[in-house]
Amino acid sequence: MEVGRAQTLCINGAHESCPDVHDIPQDEIDTVTHSGSKYLVVKGLQELLHTSADENKLFSELGVSWAKSSKLFDMAGYRKFPAGD
């Protein structure tokens, strides 16, 4: 159970710091077909993920037009999601 704790805290913190859903503009999305199924794919996402990891930066810090900055959220003493409940 402890194996997933850090990942869960990270995801919860991300949601706590930016609770609103923001759409990616349609012109940044492609529809691709693979093995007979259609998928929506963000243009350049694979390269963006590599750049984000290599530079240790969030998409918003890289200047991605559709990325939104979030607020700081203190995870000290965090016990459950959402913290306000």
PDB file with one MODEL, atoms N, CA, C and O in Angstrom:
MODEL        1
ATOM      1  N   MET A   1       0.802  -1.186   0.000  1.00  0.00           N
ATOM      2  CA  MET A   1       0.000   0.000   0.000  1.00  0.00           C
ATOM      3  C   MET A   1       0.858   1.268   0.000  1.00  0.00           C
ATOM      4  O   MET A   1       0.481   2.261  -0.622  1.00  0.00           O
ATOM      5  N   GLU A   2       1.981   1.251   0.673  1.00  0.00           N
ATOM      6  CA  GLU A   2       2.870   2.416   0.718  1.00  0.00           C
ATOM      7  C   GLU A   2       3.480   2.726  -0.641  1.00  0.00           C
ATOM      8  O   GLU A   2       3.893   3.858  -0.892  1.00  0.00           O
ATOM      9  N   VAL A   3       3.538   1.739  -1.509  1.00  0.00           N
ATOM     10  CA  VAL A   3       4.154   1.938  -2.823  1.00  0.00           C
ATOM     11  C   VAL A   3       3.469   3.061  -3.592  1.00  0.00           C
ATOM     12  O   VAL A   3       4.141   3.860  -4.244  1.00  0.00           O
ATOM     13  N   GLY A   4       2.163   3.133  -3.527  1.00  0.00           N
ATOM     14  CA  GLY A   4       1.427   4.136  -4.285  1.00  0.00           C
ATOM     15  C   GLY A   4       1.171   5.434  -3.544  1.00  0.00           C
ATOM     16  O   GLY A   4       0.594   6.362  -4.111  1.00  0.00           O
ATOM     17  N   ARG A   5       1.588   5.517  -2.288  1.00  0.00           N
ATOM     18  CA  ARG A   5       1.289   6.702  -1.482  1.00  0.00           C
ATOM     19  C   ARG A   5       1.877   7.987  -2.068  1.00  0.00           C
ATOM     20  O   ARG A   5       1.163   8.982  -2.189  1.00  0.00           O
ATOM     21  N   ALA A   6       3.138   7.988  -2.427  1.00  0.00           N
ATOM     22  CA  ALA A   6       3.780   9.196  -2.951  1.00  0.00           C
ATOM     23  C   ALA A   6       3.119   9.638  -4.256  1.00  0.00           C
ATOM     24  O   ALA A   6       2.884  10.827  -4.469  1.00  0.00           O
ATOM     25  N   GLN A   7       2.826   8.683  -5.113  1.00  0.00           N
ATOM     26  CA  GLN A   7       2.173   9.018  -6.383  1.00  0.00           C
ATOM     27  C   GLN A   7       0.774   9.581  -6.131  1.00  0.00           C
ATOM     28  O   GLN A   7       0.379  10.563  -6.759  1.00  0.00           O
ATOM     29  N   THR A   8       0.033   8.972  -5.225  1.00  0.00           N
ATOM     30  CA  THR A   8      -1.307   9.446  -4.901  1.00  0.00           C
ATOM     31  C   THR A   8      -1.259  10.851  -4.313  1.00  0.00           C
ATOM     32  O   THR A   8      -2.070  11.701  -4.680  1.00  0.00           O
ATOM     33  N   LEU A   9      -0.317  11.106  -3.403  1.00  0.00           N
ATOM     34  CA  LEU A   9      -0.167  12.444  -2.834  1.00  0.00           C
ATOM     35  C   LEU A   9       0.168  13.470  -3.916  1.00  0.00           C
ATOM     36  O   LEU A   9      -0.343  14.590  -3.897  1.00  0.00           O
ATOM     37  N   CYS A  10       1.014  13.088  -4.841  1.00  0.00           N
ATOM     38  CA  CYS A  10       1.395  13.980  -5.934  1.00  0.00           C
ATOM     39  C   CYS A  10       0.183  14.343  -6.791  1.00  0.00           C
ATOM     40  O   CYS A  10      -0.033  15.517  -7.092  1.00  0.00           O
ATOM     41  N   ILE A  11      -0.598  13.355  -7.182  1.00  0.00           N
ATOM     42  CA  ILE A  11      -1.789  13.586  -8.002  1.00  0.00           C
ATOM     43  C   ILE A  11      -2.814  14.411  -7.222  1.00  0.00           C
ATOM     44  O   ILE A  11      -3.404  15.344  -7.767  1.00  0.00           O
ATOM     45  N   ASN A  12      -3.027  14.069  -5.942  1.00  0.00           N
ATOM     46  CA  ASN A  12      -3.962  14.847  -5.131  1.00  0.00           C
ATOM     47  C   ASN A  12      -3.515  16.301  -5.014  1.00  0.00           C
ATOM     48  O   ASN A  12      -4.333  17.216  -5.111  1.00  0.00           O
ATOM     49  N   GLY A  13      -2.221  16.511  -4.806  1.00  0.00           N
ATOM     50  CA  GLY A  13      -1.693  17.871  -4.719  1.00  0.00           C
ATOM     51  C   GLY A  13      -1.903  18.638  -6.012  1.00  0.00           C
ATOM     52  O   GLY A  13      -2.225  19.826  -5.988  1.00  0.00           O
ATOM     53  N   ALA A  14      -1.723  17.972  -7.129  1.00  0.00           N
ATOM     54  CA  ALA A  14      -1.956  18.619  -8.427  1.00  0.00           C
ATOM     55  C   ALA A  14      -3.409  19.054  -8.556  1.00  0.00           C
ATOM     56  O   ALA A  14      -3.691  20.160  -9.016  1.00  0.00           O
ATOM     57  N   HIS A  15      -4.327  18.188  -8.151  1.00  0.00           N
ATOM     58  CA  HIS A  15      -5.751  18.525  -8.217  1.00  0.00           C
ATOM     59  C   HIS A  15      -6.116  19.620  -7.219  1.00  0.00           C
ATOM     60  O   HIS A  15      -6.937  20.483  -7.527  1.00  0.00           O
ATOM     61  N   GLU A  16      -5.528  19.598  -6.046  1.00  0.00           N
ATOM     62  CA  GLU A  16      -5.810  20.618  -5.045  1.00  0.00           C
ATOM     63  C   GLU A  16      -5.310  21.987  -5.515  1.00  0.00           C
ATOM     64  O   GLU A  16      -5.969  22.999  -5.278  1.00  0.00           O
ATOM     65  N   SER A  17      -4.159  22.024  -6.176  1.00  0.00           N
ATOM     66  CA  SER A  17      -3.571  23.300  -6.588  1.00  0.00           C
ATOM     67  C   SER A  17      -4.243  23.887  -7.826  1.00  0.00           C
ATOM     68  O   SER A  17      -4.133  25.085  -8.085  1.00  0.00           O
ATOM     69  N   CYS A  18      -4.926  23.058  -8.576  1.00  0.00           N
ATOM     70  CA  CYS A  18      -5.589  23.529  -9.801  1.00  0.00           C
ATOM     71  C   CYS A  18      -6.883  22.730  -9.993  1.00  0.00           C
ATOM     72  O   CYS A  18      -6.937  21.819 -10.819  1.00  0.00           O
ATOM     73  N   PRO A  19      -7.931  23.076  -9.223  1.00  0.00           N
ATOM     74  CA  PRO A  19      -9.145  22.273  -9.222  1.00  0.00           C
ATOM     75  C   PRO A  19     -10.008  22.400 -10.475  1.00  0.00           C
ATOM     76  O   PRO A  19     -10.859  21.544 -10.717  1.00  0.00           O
ATOM     77  N   ASP A  20      -9.811  23.436 -11.267  1.00  0.00           N
ATOM     78  CA  ASP A  20     -10.641  23.630 -12.453  1.00  0.00           C
ATOM     79  C   ASP A  20     -10.092  22.873 -13.659  1.00  0.00           C
ATOM     80  O   ASP A  20      -8.880  22.728 -13.821  1.00  0.00           O
ATOM     81  N   VAL A  21     -10.996  22.399 -14.491  1.00  0.00           N
ATOM     82  CA  VAL A  21     -10.620  21.722 -15.730  1.00  0.00           C
ATOM     83  C   VAL A  21     -10.496  22.779 -16.821  1.00  0.00           C
ATOM     84  O   VAL A  21     -11.383  23.617 -16.986  1.00  0.00           O
ATOM     85  N   HIS A  22      -9.404  22.738 -17.555  1.00  0.00           N
ATOM     86  CA  HIS A  22      -9.171  23.668 -18.651  1.00  0.00           C
ATOM     87  C   HIS A  22      -9.077  22.882 -19.945  1.00  0.00           C
ATOM     88  O   HIS A  22      -8.316  21.920 -20.044  1.00  0.00           O
ATOM     89  N   ASP A  23      -9.854  23.297 -20.936  1.00  0.00           N
ATOM     90  CA  ASP A  23      -9.841  22.613 -22.226  1.00  0.00           C
ATOM     91  C   ASP A  23      -8.608  22.989 -23.036  1.00  0.00           C
ATOM     92  O   ASP A  23      -8.128  24.121 -22.971  1.00  0.00           O
ATOM     93  N   ILE A  24      -8.111  22.041 -23.787  1.00  0.00           N
ATOM     94  CA  ILE A  24      -7.056  22.297 -24.762  1.00  0.00           C
ATOM     95  C   ILE A  24      -7.765  22.692 -26.049  1.00  0.00           C
ATOM     96  O   ILE A  24      -8.684  21.992 -26.474  1.00  0.00           O
ATOM     97  N   PRO A  25      -7.366  23.798 -26.685  1.00  0.00           N
ATOM     98  CA  PRO A  25      -8.041  24.242 -27.904  1.00  0.00           C
ATOM     99  C   PRO A  25      -8.050  23.156 -28.992  1.00  0.00           C
ATOM    100  O   PRO A  25      -7.081  22.415 -29.156  1.00  0.00           O
ATOM    101  N   GLN A  26      -9.145  23.082 -29.717  1.00  0.00           N
ATOM    102  CA  GLN A  26      -9.318  22.067 -30.769  1.00  0.00           C
ATOM    103  C   GLN A  26      -8.190  22.091 -31.794  1.00  0.00           C
ATOM    104  O   GLN A  26      -7.815  21.039 -32.313  1.00  0.00           O
ATOM    105  N   ASP A  27      -7.639  23.265 -32.098  1.00  0.00           N
ATOM    106  CA  ASP A  27      -6.576  23.332 -33.101  1.00  0.00           C
ATOM    107  C   ASP A  27      -5.259  22.739 -32.607  1.00  0.00           C
ATOM    108  O   ASP A  27      -4.301  22.632 -33.372  1.00  0.00           O
ATOM    109  N   GLU A  28      -5.208  22.355 -31.337  1.00  0.00           N
ATOM    110  CA  GLU A  28      -4.030  21.688 -30.766  1.00  0.00           C
ATOM    111  C   GLU A  28      -4.225  20.181 -30.665  1.00  0.00           C
ATOM    112  O   GLU A  28      -3.384  19.482 -30.099  1.00  0.00           O
ATOM    113  N   ILE A  29      -5.324  19.681 -31.207  1.00  0.00           N
ATOM    114  CA  ILE A  29      -5.662  18.266 -31.087  1.00  0.00           C
ATOM    115  C   ILE A  29      -5.839  17.639 -32.470  1.00  0.00           C
ATOM    116  O   ILE A  29      -6.473  18.219 -33.352  1.00  0.00           O
ATOM    117  N   ASP A  30      -5.281  16.468 -32.641  1.00  0.00           N
ATOM    118  CA  ASP A  30      -5.459  15.672 -33.858  1.00  0.00           C
ATOM    119  C   ASP A  30      -6.281  14.440 -33.529  1.00  0.00           C
ATOM    120  O   ASP A  30      -6.231  13.930 -32.410  1.00  0.00           O
ATOM    121  N   THR A  31      -7.038  13.964 -34.512  1.00  0.00           N
ATOM    122  CA  THR A  31      -7.725  12.680 -34.388  1.00  0.00           C
ATOM    123  C   THR A  31      -6.919  11.675 -35.182  1.00  0.00           C
ATOM    124  O   THR A  31      -6.684  11.869 -36.375  1.00  0.00           O
ATOM    125  N   VAL A  32      -6.496  10.607 -34.537  1.00  0.00           N
ATOM    126  CA  VAL A  32      -5.721   9.565 -35.208  1.00  0.00           C
ATOM    127  C   VAL A  32      -6.458   8.237 -35.093  1.00  0.00           C
ATOM    128  O   VAL A  32      -7.206   7.998 -34.146  1.00  0.00           O
ATOM    129  N   THR A  33      -6.230   7.395 -36.066  1.00  0.00           N
ATOM    130  CA  THR A  33      -6.817   6.061 -36.051  1.00  0.00           C
ATOM    131  C   THR A  33      -5.697   5.051 -35.885  1.00  0.00           C
ATOM    132  O   THR A  33      -4.686   5.101 -36.585  1.00  0.00           O
ATOM    133  N   HIS A  34      -5.894   4.131 -34.942  1.00  0.00           N
ATOM    134  CA  HIS A  34      -4.908   3.078 -34.687  1.00  0.00           C
ATOM    135  C   HIS A  34      -5.666   1.791 -34.412  1.00  0.00           C
ATOM    136  O   HIS A  34      -6.527   1.741 -33.534  1.00  0.00           O
ATOM    137  N   SER A  35      -5.345   0.766 -35.158  1.00  0.00           N
ATOM    138  CA  SER A  35      -5.984  -0.552 -35.007  1.00  0.00           C
ATOM    139  C   SER A  35      -7.511  -0.452 -35.040  1.00  0.00           C
ATOM    140  O   SER A  35      -8.215  -1.132 -34.293  1.00  0.00           O
ATOM    141  N   GLY A  36      -7.995   0.406 -35.918  1.00  0.00           N
ATOM    142  CA  GLY A  36      -9.434   0.526 -36.102  1.00  0.00           C
ATOM    143  C   GLY A  36     -10.148   1.419 -35.098  1.00  0.00           C
ATOM    144  O   GLY A  36     -11.363   1.594 -35.195  1.00  0.00           O
ATOM    145  N   SER A  37      -9.432   1.985 -34.143  1.00  0.00           N
ATOM    146  CA  SER A  37     -10.038   2.871 -33.148  1.00  0.00           C
ATOM    147  C   SER A  37      -9.528   4.296 -33.343  1.00  0.00           C
ATOM    148  O   SER A  37      -8.378   4.509 -33.728  1.00  0.00           O
ATOM    149  N   LYS A  38     -10.392   5.261 -33.075  1.00  0.00           N
ATOM    150  CA  LYS A  38     -10.017   6.673 -33.187  1.00  0.00           C
ATOM    151  C   LYS A  38      -9.654   7.224 -31.817  1.00  0.00           C
ATOM    152  O   LYS A  38     -10.293   6.912 -30.812  1.00  0.00           O
ATOM    153  N   TYR A  39      -8.613   8.049 -31.800  1.00  0.00           N
ATOM    154  CA  TYR A  39      -8.128   8.656 -30.565  1.00  0.00           C
ATOM    155  C   TYR A  39      -7.888  10.145 -30.787  1.00  0.00           C
ATOM    156  O   TYR A  39      -7.548  10.572 -31.891  1.00  0.00           O
ATOM    157  N   LEU A  40      -8.067  10.919 -29.740  1.00  0.00           N
ATOM    158  CA  LEU A  40      -7.685  12.325 -29.761  1.00  0.00           C
ATOM    159  C   LEU A  40      -6.282  12.429 -29.185  1.00  0.00           C
ATOM    160  O   LEU A  40      -5.995  11.869 -28.128  1.00  0.00           O
ATOM    161  N   VAL A  41      -5.415  13.143 -29.878  1.00  0.00           N
ATOM    162  CA  VAL A  41      -4.018  13.252 -29.484  1.00  0.00           C
ATOM    163  C   VAL A  41      -3.620  14.729 -29.494  1.00  0.00           C
ATOM    164  O   VAL A  41      -3.872  15.441 -30.465  1.00  0.00           O
ATOM    165  N   VAL A  42      -3.002  15.175 -28.415  1.00  0.00           N
ATOM    166  CA  VAL A  42      -2.499  16.542 -28.351  1.00  0.00           C
ATOM    167  C   VAL A  42      -1.259  16.635 -29.241  1.00  0.00           C
ATOM    168  O   VAL A  42      -0.324  15.846 -29.107  1.00  0.00           O
ATOM    169  N   LYS A  43      -1.270  17.595 -30.135  1.00  0.00           N
ATOM    170  CA  LYS A  43      -0.152  17.776 -31.069  1.00  0.00           C
ATOM    171  C   LYS A  43       1.146  18.034 -30.305  1.00  0.00           C
ATOM    172  O   LYS A  43       1.198  18.901 -29.432  1.00  0.00           O
ATOM    173  N   GLY A  44       2.187  17.281 -30.637  1.00  0.00           N
ATOM    174  CA  GLY A  44       3.503  17.484 -30.043  1.00  0.00           C
ATOM    175  C   GLY A  44       3.636  17.057 -28.592  1.00  0.00           C
ATOM    176  O   GLY A  44       4.626  17.393 -27.943  1.00  0.00           O
ATOM    177  N   LEU A  45       2.650  16.316 -28.064  1.00  0.00           N
ATOM    178  CA  LEU A  45       2.671  15.978 -26.644  1.00  0.00           C
ATOM    179  C   LEU A  45       3.880  15.122 -26.262  1.00  0.00           C
ATOM    180  O   LEU A  45       4.480  15.336 -25.209  1.00  0.00           O
ATOM    181  N   GLN A  46       4.236  14.167 -27.100  1.00  0.00           N
ATOM    182  CA  GLN A  46       5.369  13.301 -26.763  1.00  0.00           C
ATOM    183  C   GLN A  46       6.648  14.119 -26.605  1.00  0.00           C
ATOM    184  O   GLN A  46       7.394  13.932 -25.643  1.00  0.00           O
ATOM    185  N   GLU A  47       6.897  15.014 -27.539  1.00  0.00           N
ATOM    186  CA  GLU A  47       8.086  15.857 -27.455  1.00  0.00           C
ATOM    187  C   GLU A  47       8.010  16.788 -26.245  1.00  0.00           C
ATOM    188  O   GLU A  47       9.008  17.032 -25.568  1.00  0.00           O
ATOM    189  N   LEU A  48       6.805  17.303 -25.989  1.00  0.00           N
ATOM    190  CA  LEU A  48       6.611  18.186 -24.851  1.00  0.00           C
ATOM    191  C   LEU A  48       6.888  17.473 -23.530  1.00  0.00           C
ATOM    192  O   LEU A  48       7.491  18.052 -22.626  1.00  0.00           O
ATOM    193  N   LEU A  49       6.453  16.231 -23.415  1.00  0.00           N
ATOM    194  CA  LEU A  49       6.720  15.448 -22.211  1.00  0.00           C
ATOM    195  C   LEU A  49       8.216  15.236 -22.009  1.00  0.00           C
ATOM    196  O   LEU A  49       8.714  15.317 -20.887  1.00  0.00           O
ATOM    197  N   HIS A  50       8.930  14.964 -23.103  1.00  0.00           N
ATOM    198  CA  HIS A  50      10.385  14.787 -22.999  1.00  0.00           C
ATOM    199  C   HIS A  50      11.063  16.093 -22.572  1.00  0.00           C
ATOM    200  O   HIS A  50      11.938  16.089 -21.706  1.00  0.00           O
ATOM    201  N   THR A  51      10.655  17.202 -23.181  1.00  0.00           N
ATOM    202  CA  THR A  51      11.231  18.497 -22.824  1.00  0.00           C
ATOM    203  C   THR A  51      10.940  18.832 -21.370  1.00  0.00           C
ATOM    204  O   THR A  51      11.818  19.298 -20.643  1.00  0.00           O
ATOM    205  N   SER A  52       9.706  18.594 -20.950  1.00  0.00           N
ATOM    206  CA  SER A  52       9.304  18.851 -19.567  1.00  0.00           C
ATOM    207  C   SER A  52      10.176  18.060 -18.592  1.00  0.00           C
ATOM    208  O   SER A  52      10.644  18.601 -17.590  1.00  0.00           O
ATOM    209  N   ALA A  53      10.388  16.798 -18.885  1.00  0.00           N
ATOM    210  CA  ALA A  53      11.214  15.952 -18.015  1.00  0.00           C
ATOM    211  C   ALA A  53      12.681  16.370 -18.060  1.00  0.00           C
ATOM    212  O   ALA A  53      13.339  16.462 -17.024  1.00  0.00           O
ATOM    213  N   ASP A  54      13.187  16.620 -19.261  1.00  0.00           N
ATOM    214  CA  ASP A  54      14.600  16.997 -19.409  1.00  0.00           C
ATOM    215  C   ASP A  54      14.925  18.308 -18.695  1.00  0.00           C
ATOM    216  O   ASP A  54      15.988  18.445 -18.090  1.00  0.00           O
ATOM    217  N   GLU A  55      13.999  19.273 -18.772  1.00  0.00           N
ATOM    218  CA  GLU A  55      14.236  20.590 -18.192  1.00  0.00           C
ATOM    219  C   GLU A  55      13.651  20.732 -16.785  1.00  0.00           C
ATOM    220  O   GLU A  55      13.802  21.769 -16.139  1.00  0.00           O
ATOM    221  N   ASN A  56      12.979  19.667 -16.320  1.00  0.00           N
ATOM    222  CA  ASN A  56      12.364  19.676 -14.988  1.00  0.00           C
ATOM    223  C   ASN A  56      11.432  20.877 -14.816  1.00  0.00           C
ATOM    224  O   ASN A  56      11.485  21.596 -13.818  1.00  0.00           O
ATOM    225  N   LYS A  57      10.568  21.070 -15.837  1.00  0.00           N
ATOM    226  CA  LYS A  57       9.633  22.195 -15.828  1.00  0.00           C
ATOM    227  C   LYS A  57       8.230  21.716 -16.155  1.00  0.00           C
ATOM    228  O   LYS A  57       8.040  20.729 -16.865  1.00  0.00           O
ATOM    229  N   LEU A  58       7.247  22.438 -15.620  1.00  0.00           N
ATOM    230  CA  LEU A  58       5.858  22.196 -15.967  1.00  0.00           C
ATOM    231  C   LEU A  58       5.566  22.773 -17.352  1.00  0.00           C
ATOM    232  O   LEU A  58       6.314  23.615 -17.849  1.00  0.00           O
ATOM    233  N   PHE A  59       4.491  22.321 -17.963  1.00  0.00           N
ATOM    234  CA  PHE A  59       4.116  22.860 -19.280  1.00  0.00           C
ATOM    235  C   PHE A  59       3.950  24.374 -19.223  1.00  0.00           C
ATOM    236  O   PHE A  59       4.375  25.077 -20.139  1.00  0.00           O
ATOM    237  N   SER A  60       3.339  24.881 -18.159  1.00  0.00           N
ATOM    238  CA  SER A  60       3.149  26.329 -18.032  1.00  0.00           C
ATOM    239  C   SER A  60       4.489  27.054 -17.939  1.00  0.00           C
ATOM    240  O   SER A  60       4.617  28.179 -18.421  1.00  0.00           O
ATOM    241  N   GLU A  61       5.471  26.431 -17.334  1.00  0.00           N
ATOM    242  CA  GLU A  61       6.801  27.036 -17.228  1.00  0.00           C
ATOM    243  C   GLU A  61       7.545  27.008 -18.555  1.00  0.00           C
ATOM    244  O   GLU A  61       8.483  27.776 -18.766  1.00  0.00           O
ATOM    245  N   LEU A  62       7.126  26.128 -19.439  1.00  0.00           N
ATOM    246  CA  LEU A  62       7.735  26.039 -20.768  1.00  0.00           C
ATOM    247  C   LEU A  62       7.070  26.984 -21.758  1.00  0.00           C
ATOM    248  O   LEU A  62       7.511  27.093 -22.902  1.00  0.00           O
ATOM    249  N   GLY A  63       6.013  27.669 -21.330  1.00  0.00           N
ATOM    250  CA  GLY A  63       5.335  28.623 -22.204  1.00  0.00           C
ATOM    251  C   GLY A  63       4.326  27.992 -23.151  1.00  0.00           C
ATOM    252  O   GLY A  63       3.967  28.597 -24.162  1.00  0.00           O
ATOM    253  N   VAL A  64       3.865  26.789 -22.841  1.00  0.00           N
ATOM    254  CA  VAL A  64       2.863  26.132 -23.681  1.00  0.00           C
ATOM    255  C   VAL A  64       1.579  26.954 -23.604  1.00  0.00           C
ATOM    256  O   VAL A  64       1.084  27.238 -22.513  1.00  0.00           O
ATOM    257  N   SER A  65       1.042  27.337 -24.766  1.00  0.00           N
ATOM    258  CA  SER A  65      -0.071  28.289 -24.821  1.00  0.00           C
ATOM    259  C   SER A  65      -1.317  27.831 -24.073  1.00  0.00           C
ATOM    260  O   SER A  65      -2.033  28.662 -23.515  1.00  0.00           O
ATOM    261  N   TRP A  66      -1.588  26.543 -24.049  1.00  0.00           N
ATOM    262  CA  TRP A  66      -2.810  26.045 -23.417  1.00  0.00           C
ATOM    263  C   TRP A  66      -2.605  25.628 -21.957  1.00  0.00           C
ATOM    264  O   TRP A  66      -3.568  25.281 -21.274  1.00  0.00           O
ATOM    265  N   ALA A  67      -1.383  25.658 -21.485  1.00  0.00           N
ATOM    266  CA  ALA A  67      -1.097  25.262 -20.099  1.00  0.00           C
ATOM    267  C   ALA A  67      -1.429  26.409 -19.146  1.00  0.00           C
ATOM    268  O   ALA A  67      -1.198  27.576 -19.463  1.00  0.00           O
ATOM    269  N   LYS A  68      -1.965  26.071 -17.993  1.00  0.00           N
ATOM    270  CA  LYS A  68      -2.336  27.061 -16.994  1.00  0.00           C
ATOM    271  C   LYS A  68      -1.488  26.878 -15.733  1.00  0.00           C
ATOM    272  O   LYS A  68      -1.265  25.756 -15.278  1.00  0.00           O
ATOM    273  N   SER A  69      -1.026  27.983 -15.185  1.00  0.00           N
ATOM    274  CA  SER A  69      -0.295  27.934 -13.914  1.00  0.00           C
ATOM    275  C   SER A  69      -1.273  27.606 -12.800  1.00  0.00           C
ATOM    276  O   SER A  69      -2.462  27.909 -12.892  1.00  0.00           O
ATOM    277  N   SER A  70      -0.766  26.992 -11.764  1.00  0.00           N
ATOM    278  CA  SER A  70      -1.620  26.664 -10.620  1.00  0.00           C
ATOM    279  C   SER A  70      -1.168  27.459  -9.403  1.00  0.00           C
ATOM    280  O   SER A  70      -0.135  28.128  -9.428  1.00  0.00           O
ATOM    281  N   LYS A  71      -1.962  27.375  -8.334  1.00  0.00           N
ATOM    282  CA  LYS A  71      -1.599  28.042  -7.088  1.00  0.00           C
ATOM    283  C   LYS A  71      -0.748  27.097  -6.238  1.00  0.00           C
ATOM    284  O   LYS A  71      -0.790  25.881  -6.425  1.00  0.00           O
ATOM    285  N   LEU A  72       0.004  27.645  -5.330  1.00  0.00           N
ATOM    286  CA  LEU A  72       0.765  26.823  -4.390  1.00  0.00           C
ATOM    287  C   LEU A  72      -0.209  26.138  -3.438  1.00  0.00           C
ATOM    288  O   LEU A  72      -1.213  26.725  -3.035  1.00  0.00           O
ATOM    289  N   PHE A  73       0.091  24.910  -3.088  1.00  0.00           N
ATOM    290  CA  PHE A  73      -0.746  24.177  -2.144  1.00  0.00           C
ATOM    291  C   PHE A  73       0.164  23.425  -1.200  1.00  0.00           C
ATOM    292  O   PHE A  73       0.956  22.587  -1.630  1.00  0.00           O
ATOM    293  N   ASP A  74       0.059  23.718   0.080  1.00  0.00           N
ATOM    294  CA  ASP A  74       0.907  23.093   1.093  1.00  0.00           C
ATOM    295  C   ASP A  74       0.398  21.692   1.407  1.00  0.00           C
ATOM    296  O   ASP A  74      -0.732  21.532   1.868  1.00  0.00           O
ATOM    297  N   MET A  75       1.213  20.685   1.163  1.00  0.00           N
ATOM    298  CA  MET A  75       0.835  19.289   1.397  1.00  0.00           C
ATOM    299  C   MET A  75       1.218  18.803   2.802  1.00  0.00           C
ATOM    300  O   MET A  75       0.980  17.644   3.140  1.00  0.00           O
ATOM    301  N   ALA A  76       1.810  19.685   3.624  1.00  0.00           N
ATOM    302  CA  ALA A  76       2.178  19.296   4.990  1.00  0.00           C
ATOM    303  C   ALA A  76       0.918  18.925   5.757  1.00  0.00           C
ATOM    304  O   ALA A  76      -0.036  19.700   5.810  1.00  0.00           O
ATOM    305  N   GLY A  77       0.920  17.758   6.339  1.00  0.00           N
ATOM    306  CA  GLY A  77      -0.224  17.297   7.115  1.00  0.00           C
ATOM    307  C   GLY A  77      -1.409  16.854   6.284  1.00  0.00           C
ATOM    308  O   GLY A  77      -2.486  16.597   6.823  1.00  0.00           O
ATOM    309  N   TYR A  78      -1.224  16.761   4.982  1.00  0.00           N
ATOM    310  CA  TYR A  78      -2.313  16.365   4.082  1.00  0.00           C
ATOM    311  C   TYR A  78      -2.742  14.927   4.388  1.00  0.00           C
ATOM    312  O   TYR A  78      -1.917  14.015   4.443  1.00  0.00           O
ATOM    313  N   ARG A  79      -4.037  14.748   4.583  1.00  0.00           N
ATOM    314  CA  ARG A  79      -4.536  13.423   4.969  1.00  0.00           C
ATOM    315  C   ARG A  79      -5.598  12.849   4.048  1.00  0.00           C
ATOM    316  O   ARG A  79      -5.744  11.629   3.968  1.00  0.00           O
ATOM    317  N   LYS A  80      -6.350  13.705   3.345  1.00  0.00           N
ATOM    318  CA  LYS A  80      -7.374  13.154   2.462  1.00  0.00           C
ATOM    319  C   LYS A  80      -7.726  14.137   1.365  1.00  0.00           C
ATOM    320  O   LYS A  80      -7.473  15.337   1.476  1.00  0.00           O
ATOM    321  N   PHE A  81      -8.306  13.618   0.319  1.00  0.00           N
ATOM    322  CA  PHE A  81      -8.743  14.418  -0.821  1.00  0.00           C
ATOM    323  C   PHE A  81     -10.250  14.502  -0.819  1.00  0.00           C
ATOM    324  O   PHE A  81     -10.890  13.472  -0.607  1.00  0.00           O
ATOM    325  N   PRO A  82     -10.865  15.645  -1.037  1.00  0.00           N
ATOM    326  CA  PRO A  82     -10.232  16.951  -1.012  1.00  0.00           C
ATOM    327  C   PRO A  82      -9.950  17.412   0.409  1.00  0.00           C
ATOM    328  O   PRO A  82     -10.630  17.009   1.353  1.00  0.00           O
ATOM    329  N   ALA A  83      -8.960  18.243   0.546  1.00  0.00           N
ATOM    330  CA  ALA A  83      -8.531  18.680   1.877  1.00  0.00           C
ATOM    331  C   ALA A  83      -9.615  19.456   2.606  1.00  0.00           C
ATOM    332  O   ALA A  83      -9.669  19.437   3.836  1.00  0.00           O
ATOM    333  N   GLY A  84     -10.482  20.143   1.859  1.00  0.00           N
ATOM    334  CA  GLY A  84     -11.518  20.963   2.473  1.00  0.00           C
ATOM    335  C   GLY A  84     -12.635  20.180   3.130  1.00  0.00           C
ATOM    336  O   GLY A  84     -13.394  20.756   3.910  1.00  0.00           O
ATOM    337  N   ASP A  85     -12.769  18.914   2.855  1.00  0.00           N
ATOM    338  CA  ASP A  85     -13.865  18.109   3.423  1.00  0.00           C
ATOM    339  C   ASP A  85     -13.522  17.538   4.786  1.00  0.00           C
ATOM    340  O   ASP A  85     -14.340  16.842   5.388  1.00  0.00           O
TER     341      ASP A  85
ENDMDL
END
